[in-house]
């Protein structure tokens, strides 16, 4: 899934949940967006620098259940107010549907390898070409991305972020009006 969809699905989920969970109203949406991308912020540079060329893997350590459990335990133990960001970070597992990539999700319990992207010749020589290859040959991925666009539009309309003052407040403070 592309970054904007990870972020918008997470933002709309938090926006809807804050009606029932009042402490979410104090959450910084900028940090929620960053946490939603945490796994990819760890793995994509590693893949681009080394792992993709060598192992044809782009979903690595940041997408393992082990790392997500460690982050959850450390952050909840050290900083009790960080649970919304831990939740956003761990939500990445759901949005990426990692149960389909069990070699990565359960690493290292299933061995030291990560899920290998299908190699269909030289068109997947680097990670950018692999994304292009996946999106041009797997139309079901577009459903998730269009859903991300719909979620973004819904978030904008729901919070009236088309008004510059409201958008600027969100960008400056990370908070929405209650």
Backbone torsions as a table, in degrees:
resi	resn	phi	psi	omega
1	UNK	NA	144.3	-179.4
2	UNK	-79.0	156.4	-173.6
3	UNK	-54.2	-44.7	-175.6
4	UNK	-62.3	-33.1	178.7
5	UNK	-71.4	-40.5	175.0
6	UNK	-55.5	-46.9	-176.3
7	UNK	-67.2	-47.8	-174.5
8	UNK	-69.5	-38.5	176.2
9	UNK	-60.7	-41.8	-179.5
10	UNK	-68.0	-44.3	-179.4
11	UNK	-62.5	-42.9	-178.9
12	UNK	-69.1	-35.4	177.1
13	UNK	-63.5	-44.4	178.6
14	UNK	-67.0	-39.4	-180.0
15	UNK	-61.9	-41.4	178.3
16	UNK	-71.3	-37.2	-176.8
17	UNK	-72.4	-26.3	-176.1
18	UNK	-66.6	-14.8	175.0
19	UNK	-66.1	-38.0	-177.3
20	UNK	-98.2	-18.7	-178.3
21	UNK	-122.1	90.2	-173.1
22	UNK	-57.6	-29.7	-179.3
23	UNK	-65.6	-19.8	177.6
24	UNK	-68.8	-18.6	179.5
25	UNK	-65.3	-22.3	179.2
26	UNK	-91.2	-5.4	-178.1
27	UNK	-68.5	144.9	177.5
28	UNK	-88.8	113.2	-176.6
29	UNK	-65.4	-23.6	176.1
30	UNK	-66.9	-43.1	178.4
31	UNK	-71.0	-32.9	176.0
32	UNK	-63.3	-43.8	178.4
33	UNK	-62.9	-42.1	179.0
34	UNK	-65.0	-43.3	178.9
35	UNK	-64.5	-36.8	178.5
36	UNK	-61.8	-26.9	179.8
37	UNK	-98.1	2.2	-174.2
38	UNK	-51.6	-46.4	-178.9
39	UNK	-60.7	-42.6	-179.8
40	UNK	-73.3	-31.4	177.2
41	UNK	-66.4	-26.1	175.1
42	UNK	-81.7	-49.7	-168.3
43	UNK	-82.5	-38.3	-173.7
44	UNK	-64.9	-40.9	174.1
45	UNK	-62.9	-39.6	177.9
46	UNK	-62.7	-41.2	179.2
47	UNK	-65.5	-44.9	-178.1
48	UNK	-65.4	-35.4	-177.0
49	UNK	-81.6	-33.4	-171.6
50	UNK	-149.0	-55.5	-166.7
51	UNK	-65.7	-35.1	-177.1
52	UNK	-68.7	-46.9	179.8
53	UNK	-61.1	-41.0	-175.4
54	UNK	-82.9	-41.9	-172.1
55	UNK	-117.1	-2.9	-176.8
56	UNK	57.3	38.9	179.5
57	UNK	-125.4	135.0	177.8
58	UNK	-124.7	-6.7	177.2
59	UNK	-111.9	103.9	-166.2
60	UNK	-122.0	-136.7	-174.0
61	UNK	-55.7	-38.8	-177.8
62	UNK	-66.8	-13.8	-179.0
63	UNK	-107.0	11.7	-179.0
64	UNK	-89.0	146.4	176.4
65	UNK	-61.0	-35.3	179.3
66	UNK	-57.5	-50.0	-179.6
67	UNK	-65.0	-41.8	-179.0
68	UNK	-64.2	-38.6	176.6
69	UNK	-68.6	-40.5	178.5
70	UNK	-63.0	-45.4	178.7
71	UNK	-60.9	-44.0	-179.5
72	UNK	-61.1	-47.8	-178.8
73	UNK	-64.4	-45.7	-178.0
74	UNK	-66.7	-48.5	-176.5
75	UNK	-67.5	-38.9	179.7
76	UNK	-73.4	-29.0	178.7
77	UNK	-75.9	-41.9	-176.4
78	UNK	-81.4	-44.9	-173.0
79	UNK	-133.1	101.0	-174.6
80	UNK	-65.0	-27.0	-178.8
81	UNK	-80.5	2.2	-175.8
82	UNK	-93.2	5.0	-175.1
83	UNK	-59.5	-33.5	178.2
84	UNK	-63.2	-35.5	-178.6
85	UNK	-75.2	-35.1	174.3
86	UNK	-64.3	-41.9	177.7
87	UNK	-61.4	-43.2	178.0
88	UNK	-64.5	-41.4	178.3
89	UNK	-62.4	-46.1	-178.5
90	UNK	-72.6	-24.1	176.6
91	UNK	-62.3	-20.1	178.1
92	UNK	-57.9	-35.8	178.8
93	UNK	-60.1	-42.1	-179.8
94	UNK	-69.5	-47.2	-175.8
95	UNK	-65.7	-34.4	177.2
96	UNK	-81.9	-4.4	-179.5
97	UNK	51.8	52.4	-173.4
98	UNK	-69.3	-11.8	176.6
99	UNK	-63.2	-17.9	175.1
100	UNK	-79.6	-13.8	-176.1
101	UNK	-119.5	66.1	-169.8
102	UNK	-67.3	-28.0	177.3
103	UNK	-61.9	-36.6	178.6
104	UNK	-81.5	-49.3	-176.0
105	UNK	-56.1	-44.1	-175.9
106	UNK	-99.6	16.0	176.3
107	UNK	-59.6	135.4	0.5
108	UNK	-96.1	14.2	-177.0
109	UNK	-64.3	-27.9	179.5
110	UNK	-101.5	15.6	-178.2
111	UNK	116.1	179.3	-173.6
112	UNK	-93.4	4.1	-178.4
113	UNK	-93.4	158.2	173.8
114	UNK	-108.2	165.9	176.8
115	UNK	-58.4	130.6	-179.1
116	UNK	-98.0	127.3	175.2
117	UNK	-67.4	143.0	-179.5
118	UNK	-59.1	126.0	178.3
119	UNK	-99.6	121.0	-178.6
120	UNK	-122.2	45.9	179.0
121	UNK	105.5	-167.1	-172.7
122	UNK	-74.3	-9.7	-179.9
123	UNK	-66.0	-12.6	177.8
124	UNK	-109.2	42.0	-179.7
125	UNK	-67.3	-29.6	174.7
126	UNK	-138.7	173.7	-171.9
127	UNK	-64.7	-36.0	179.4
128	UNK	-63.3	-41.7	178.6
129	UNK	-67.5	-31.7	178.7
130	UNK	-65.7	-41.7	176.8
131	UNK	-64.2	-44.4	178.4
132	UNK	-59.4	-45.5	179.7
133	UNK	-59.2	-46.5	-178.3
134	UNK	-63.8	-43.8	-175.4
135	UNK	-76.6	-21.6	177.8
136	UNK	-89.5	-16.2	-177.4
137	UNK	-114.0	-5.1	180.0
138	UNK	-129.7	84.7	-175.4
139	UNK	-62.2	-20.8	179.0
140	UNK	-64.6	-23.3	177.3
141	UNK	-65.8	-29.9	179.5
142	UNK	-66.3	-29.5	178.1
143	UNK	-60.6	-44.2	179.3
144	UNK	-64.8	-39.3	-178.8
145	UNK	-71.6	-39.8	175.6
146	UNK	-64.5	-39.0	174.8
147	UNK	-59.4	-37.7	176.6
148	UNK	-64.2	-38.1	177.3
149	UNK	-66.9	-43.1	177.7
150	UNK	-61.7	-42.7	178.2
151	UNK	-62.2	-39.9	178.5
152	UNK	-63.6	-45.7	179.1
153	UNK	-63.2	-41.9	178.4
154	UNK	-61.6	-44.5	179.0
155	UNK	-60.8	-43.8	179.5
156	UNK	-63.5	-48.5	-178.6
157	UNK	-67.6	-44.8	-177.9
158	UNK	-58.4	-37.2	-177.1
159	UNK	-103.8	8.3	179.3
160	UNK	51.4	44.0	-179.8
161	UNK	-76.9	-0.9	173.1
162	UNK	-74.7	-12.1	173.6
163	UNK	-86.9	120.2	-174.7
164	UNK	-53.1	-37.3	-178.7
165	UNK	-63.8	-42.0	-179.7
166	UNK	-69.8	-42.3	178.2
167	UNK	-62.8	-44.8	-179.1
168	UNK	-62.0	-38.6	177.6
169	UNK	-61.7	-44.2	178.7
170	UNK	-62.9	-44.0	-178.5
171	UNK	-67.7	-37.1	-178.8
172	UNK	-77.7	-43.0	-172.8
173	UNK	-104.8	-21.1	-176.1
174	UNK	81.2	7.5	-176.4
175	UNK	-121.3	151.6	174.6
176	UNK	-101.4	156.5	175.1
177	UNK	-66.7	137.4	-175.9
178	UNK	-65.3	NA	NA
